[in-house]
Amino acid sequence: MANAALMSAIRTRLHRAADPDRAAGAQAYLKSEMPSLGVRVPDVRRIVRAASRELPPASLPELRSTVLALWREAGWREERYAAIDLTGLRLAAGEWSMLPVYEEIIRSGAWWDLVDGVSHRLCELLQTHREDMSIVLRRWSTDPDLWIRRAAITAQLGAKSETDPALLEAVVEPNLADPEFFIRKAIGWALRDFGGTDPEWVRDFVARHGGALSPLSRREALRKIT
């Protein structure tokens, strides 16, 4: 059962922090049909952290139910940000049972700000359940849903020396010909991120795939590599 008190506290505080002037710009920038309260992302995170300390979920199932209820019932975009932020609580760290929650967020969120919000959670799962999560990401890399494919590509962001280069190549290669901007951007982003750890691998990847990489992906991949 969801933690109704926690959900109510988060919603109340988000509305108190609302900035109508900023909200209109945020909604236009995100091209979102769901209205915005105009609360900055760092402020959403502070609200969620404070409310979670005061009204902590008693168990992982309760946290999972609270995240899903807040996500599904959201009337404002910041409520969805708050649901994602709740998945960052220690109770959920590296927990395999959270994967269906992240998948629902990706598929129903279907936009970059929400999808990218769970990339670090996917990375945690990969570090704690490497074999199983690698299978999932390889499968996701050919999913009809472009946002699931984007999530597969960006799932190792921030992993640095823990990055699995073979997995990175495996999820990028099926998407090289995709004309979708958000896929091409994700490919460049993932390669650029790993380039900070292993620039030679990224140079070699770009060289080997030659013209298959879009100009956008290539430019982003090599942007910080001298």
C-alpha positions as CSV (number, residue, x, y, z in Angstrom):
1,M,0.0,0.0,0.0
2,A,1.2,3.5,-0.9
3,N,2.4,5.9,1.8
4,A,-0.5,8.4,1.5
5,A,0.9,10.8,4.1
6,L,4.2,11.0,2.2
7,M,2.4,11.6,-1.1
8,S,0.3,14.3,0.4
9,A,3.3,16.1,2.0
10,I,5.1,16.1,-1.3
11,R,2.2,17.4,-3.3
12,T,1.4,20.1,-0.7
13,R,5.0,21.4,-0.6
14,L,5.3,21.3,-4.4
15,H,2.2,23.5,-4.7
16,R,3.6,25.9,-2.0
17,A,6.8,26.3,-4.0
18,A,5.0,26.9,-7.3
19,D,6.1,29.7,-9.6
20,P,3.4,30.4,-12.2
21,D,5.7,32.7,-14.3
22,R,8.4,30.0,-14.5
23,A,5.8,27.3,-15.1
24,A,4.7,28.6,-18.5
25,G,8.2,28.7,-19.8
26,A,9.0,25.2,-18.4
27,Q,5.9,23.7,-20.0
28,A,6.7,25.3,-23.4
29,Y,10.4,24.2,-23.2
30,L,9.5,20.6,-22.5
31,K,6.6,20.6,-25.1
32,S,4.5,19.0,-22.4
33,E,0.8,18.6,-22.3
34,M,1.0,17.9,-18.6
35,P,1.1,21.3,-16.8
36,S,4.1,22.5,-14.8
37,L,4.1,24.1,-11.3
38,G,7.4,25.9,-12.1
39,V,9.3,24.3,-9.3
40,R,13.0,23.9,-10.1
41,V,14.4,20.4,-10.2
42,P,16.8,21.0,-7.2
43,D,13.9,22.2,-5.2
44,V,11.8,19.2,-6.1
45,R,14.7,17.0,-4.8
46,R,14.9,19.0,-1.6
47,I,11.2,18.6,-1.0
48,V,11.3,14.9,-1.6
49,R,14.3,14.4,0.7
50,A,12.8,16.4,3.5
51,A,9.4,14.7,3.2
52,S,11.0,11.2,3.0
53,R,12.9,11.9,6.2
54,E,9.8,12.9,8.1
55,L,7.5,10.2,6.6
56,P,9.8,7.4,5.5
57,P,8.4,4.4,3.6
58,A,8.4,1.4,6.0
59,S,9.5,-1.2,3.4
60,L,10.5,-1.6,-0.3
61,P,7.0,-2.7,-1.3
62,E,5.6,0.4,0.3
63,L,8.1,2.6,-1.5
64,R,7.4,0.9,-4.8
65,S,3.7,1.4,-4.4
66,T,4.2,5.1,-3.4
67,V,6.3,5.8,-6.4
68,L,3.8,4.2,-8.8
69,A,0.8,5.9,-7.2
70,L,2.5,9.3,-7.3
71,W,3.6,8.7,-10.9
72,R,0.2,7.4,-12.2
73,E,-1.9,10.0,-10.4
74,A,0.3,13.0,-11.3
75,G,-1.5,16.0,-12.5
76,W,1.7,18.1,-12.6
77,R,5.1,17.3,-14.1
78,E,6.9,18.0,-10.9
79,E,4.9,15.2,-9.2
80,R,6.5,12.9,-11.8
81,Y,9.9,14.3,-11.0
82,A,9.2,13.6,-7.3
83,A,8.2,10.0,-8.1
84,I,11.5,9.5,-9.8
85,D,13.4,11.1,-6.9
86,L,11.7,8.7,-4.5
87,T,13.4,5.8,-6.4
88,G,16.7,7.3,-5.2
89,L,16.0,6.4,-1.6
90,R,18.3,3.8,0.0
91,L,15.6,1.2,0.2
92,A,15.5,1.0,-3.6
93,A,19.2,1.1,-4.4
94,G,20.1,-1.8,-6.6
95,E,16.9,-3.6,-6.0
96,W,15.9,-5.8,-8.9
97,S,12.2,-5.5,-8.1
98,M,12.4,-1.9,-9.1
99,L,13.1,-2.7,-12.7
100,P,9.4,-2.9,-13.7
101,V,8.9,0.5,-12.1
102,Y,11.7,2.1,-14.1
103,E,10.3,0.5,-17.3
104,E,6.8,1.9,-16.6
105,I,8.3,5.3,-16.1
106,I,10.3,5.1,-19.4
107,R,7.4,3.8,-21.5
108,S,4.6,6.0,-20.1
109,G,6.9,9.1,-19.5
110,A,8.1,9.0,-23.1
111,W,10.1,12.1,-23.0
112,W,13.8,12.9,-22.4
113,D,13.5,14.6,-19.0
114,L,11.6,11.7,-17.5
115,V,13.4,8.9,-19.3
116,D,16.8,10.3,-18.4
117,G,15.8,10.7,-14.8
118,V,16.1,6.9,-14.3
119,S,19.3,6.3,-16.1
120,H,21.4,6.3,-12.9
121,R,18.9,3.8,-11.4
122,L,19.5,1.5,-14.4
123,C,23.2,1.9,-13.9
124,E,22.9,0.8,-10.3
125,L,21.0,-2.3,-11.3
126,L,23.7,-3.1,-13.8
127,Q,26.4,-2.9,-11.2
128,T,24.5,-5.1,-8.7
129,H,22.9,-7.5,-11.2
130,R,25.3,-7.4,-14.1
131,E,24.4,-10.6,-16.0
132,D,20.6,-10.2,-15.7
133,M,20.7,-6.5,-16.4
134,S,23.0,-6.9,-19.4
135,I,20.4,-9.3,-20.9
136,V,17.7,-6.7,-20.4
137,L,19.6,-3.9,-21.9
138,R,20.6,-5.9,-25.0
139,R,16.9,-6.7,-25.4
140,W,15.8,-3.1,-24.9
141,S,18.3,-1.9,-27.5
142,T,16.1,-3.3,-30.2
143,D,12.7,-2.5,-28.6
144,P,10.1,-0.8,-30.9
145,D,9.9,2.0,-28.2
146,L,12.5,4.6,-28.9
147,W,12.6,5.7,-25.3
148,I,13.4,2.1,-24.1
149,R,16.2,2.1,-26.7
150,R,17.5,5.4,-25.4
151,A,17.4,4.1,-21.9
152,A,19.5,1.1,-23.0
153,I,22.1,3.4,-24.6
154,T,22.4,5.7,-21.6
155,A,22.2,3.1,-18.9
156,Q,26.0,3.2,-18.2
157,L,26.3,7.0,-17.9
158,G,28.6,7.8,-15.0
159,A,29.8,4.2,-14.7
160,K,33.4,5.3,-15.6
161,S,35.8,2.4,-15.0
162,E,32.8,0.1,-14.3
163,T,31.5,0.5,-17.8
164,D,31.2,-2.7,-19.9
165,P,32.5,-1.6,-23.3
166,A,31.1,-4.8,-25.0
167,L,27.7,-4.0,-23.7
168,L,27.9,-0.4,-24.7
169,E,28.8,-1.4,-28.2
170,A,26.0,-4.0,-28.2
171,V,23.3,-1.5,-27.4
172,V,24.6,1.3,-29.7
173,E,25.2,-0.8,-32.8
174,P,21.5,-1.7,-33.5
175,N,20.7,2.0,-33.3
176,L,23.3,3.5,-35.6
177,A,21.0,3.9,-38.5
178,D,18.1,5.3,-36.5
179,P,17.3,8.8,-37.8
180,E,15.6,9.8,-34.5
181,F,17.3,12.8,-32.9
182,F,16.9,11.5,-29.4
183,I,18.6,8.2,-30.3
184,R,21.5,9.9,-32.1
185,K,22.0,12.3,-29.2
186,A,22.0,9.4,-26.7
187,I,24.6,7.6,-28.7
188,G,26.9,10.6,-28.8
189,W,26.3,11.3,-25.1
190,A,27.1,7.7,-24.0
191,L,30.3,7.6,-26.1
192,R,31.4,11.0,-24.8
193,D,30.8,10.0,-21.2
194,F,32.9,6.8,-21.6
195,G,35.5,8.8,-23.5
196,G,36.4,10.5,-20.3
197,T,37.6,7.1,-19.0
198,D,38.8,5.4,-22.1
199,P,39.3,7.9,-25.0
200,E,41.2,5.3,-27.1
201,W,38.2,2.9,-27.0
202,V,35.9,5.7,-28.2
203,R,38.3,6.8,-30.9
204,D,38.5,3.2,-32.1
205,F,34.7,2.8,-32.0
206,V,34.2,5.9,-34.1
207,A,36.9,4.9,-36.6
208,R,35.5,1.3,-36.9
209,H,31.9,2.5,-37.5
210,G,32.9,5.2,-40.0
211,G,30.0,6.5,-41.9
212,A,27.4,4.5,-39.9
213,L,27.6,7.1,-37.1
214,S,25.5,10.2,-37.7
215,P,27.3,13.5,-37.8
216,L,25.6,14.4,-34.5
217,S,26.6,11.2,-32.7
218,R,30.2,11.5,-34.0
219,R,30.5,15.1,-33.0
220,E,29.2,14.5,-29.5
221,A,31.3,11.4,-29.1
222,L,34.6,13.2,-29.9
223,R,33.7,16.6,-28.4
224,K,35.9,16.3,-25.3
225,I,38.6,14.0,-26.8
226,T,41.6,15.9,-28.1
